[in-house]
Amino acid sequence: MGRRRVAPRPLSAALSEALGRAAAGQPVVAVEQAWRVVAREVPAAAGCMPLKLEEGQLTVAVPDALVREELSYQLEEVVERLNGLLRGSAVITVRLVLKGS
């Protein structure tokens, strides 16, 4: 049987959504750059990757449970260093998730 067709979305709605995603993603770019610097100072952060920043919560992918445990003890320092590099308090909390979860 044939597929059901979905009505096309208005161009203005699609553009608005795309621009919103781009603007929302911009802080993550800055956080990713700052993370690289912090990872040189906090070795446990080296194999981790920031995924998203929403309402002050930075979600970070960690390679395994051991790194998650080790990094969890250093989160206060990581947040302080990140915010120092970002010149503000963009990161309030950090949520560590296993890669691929």
Sequence and secondary structure as in RCSB ss.txt:
>XXXX:A:sequence
MGRRRVAPRPLSAALSEALGRAAAGQPVVAVEQAWRVVAREVPAAAGCMPLKLEEGQLTVAVPDALVREELSYQL
EEVVERLNGLLRGSAVITVRLVLKGS
>XXXX:A:secstr
          HHHHHHHHHHHHHHHHHHHHHHHHHHHHHHHSGGGTT EEEEEETTEEEEEESSHHHHHHHHTTH
HHHHHHHHHHHTS    EEEEEETT 
